[in-house]
Each structure stands twice: as C-alpha cells, then as structure tokens.
Amino acid sequence: ELGKPILYLTGAGDMSEPSTVAAAVILGRVAKRVASYETELMVPHRDPIVMAVCQEITKQSYLEAGKADAFITTDQFSYTAAVDGIMLRKQPAANFFMGSYFAESLLLTETGASTGAIQIAGTDSDHQMPFSVTTCDYTLIGEELYAASAYLSREPVQVGTLRGQDIGKACILVALGLGTALATAAVLFHADMSLVLDLVKDWK
C-alpha cells in the first residue's frame, strides 16, 4: 500500500529443513499479495537451491520474480551484511524472517527495526526466538510456522502431519491428566486408610 518494497528471507537452512520448506510455502502467499499491489519483492538467499525453488514459487504469482530474487553468498556474515545493506538502501515497508536462523538473526532484525519496517518472523530455532519476539512486530513461534504453512497451502500431507501431531499431543495430555488424577486418588485413599487404622487402634 505504501509503494515500498517487501523483503522476504527464508532463513539460513537448506531445502532439507522443514522450516525452510514452510518459509517457501508462505512466500507463495506473500508474493501473490505483493503482485496485486505491484510492488517490488526482494528475496535474497544464502543457498542456491533454495533460491531456485523460491524463484519457481514466486514466478507463479509475481511477474518480475527474476529481478526480485538474488543469490548473495553462502557465507553467514557476508550474507547478513549484504541483506542489512539492502534494508538500509531500499527501506522496505515490511520484512519477513521465515525459516531457520543462527547468529545472524539479531543483526538482521535489529537493522530492519531501525528502518521502521513492519517485521514478521517465524522460526523453529528455539535459541533465536527471544530475538524475534523482541525485535519483530509479529512472531510465529516454533510449530506456528508449520501451522501457517499448512493453513496457507492446504497441502494434504502438511495438514495431515499437523493434525497427527495435535492428536498425539491431545493423547499425551489426557494420559497426564488421568495419571495425575489416579495418583491423587491413591494418595487420598492411603491417607484415609491410615486414618481409619489409627481410629481402630484408638478404639481398642
């Protein structure tokens, strides 16, 4: 709406990581929205395979994907410096940080915050979540990244996997609740029996 570019990062992982796959799926929905506003979409990458996959995803929904996507370098901090430079020069309206991140996480999100951009992060890297929560406006924490990917793609495999995990969690919670109730009942029963035995002894 502001006519400013959008920056979308897919993280530091390769296509073998579930968080990178989820980030690529979400990119498809973001690209459709960006194409409808005819603004620029910048998707810099560390990994050339991820770049190729994201180019194909973006081409389906954004006509100028060839100008938007760029492979920078596989070196962690060279990539971070290059992306920070893009943020400072282009002043994007929104920054998306989806996928797996390492030490570069805070460097990227702090730079983005300094430009005043709206920032949305989603990562399964538990050691980087505090930085995303602190420096971003919205954060998908852990499995929320996978849930967003499944919700947006409606892929049967992703939705089924998510549903299976939810059913498994529900079973574990039920087992924990039953175990707690039975353990509490056993303690109370033991206490009541001790009281009855004490009363019997006193009566004798």
Secondary structure, 3 states (H helix, E strand, C coil): CCCCCEEEEEECCCCCCHHHHHHHHHHHHHHHHHHHHCCCEEEEECCHHHHHHHHHHHHCCCCCHHHHEEECCCCHHHHHHHHHHHHHHHCCCEEEEEEECCCHHHHHHHHHHHCCCEEEEEECCCCCHHHHHHHCCEEEECHHHHHHHHHHHCCHHHHHHHHHHHHHHHHHHHHHHHHHHHHHHHHHHHHHHHHHHHHHHHHC
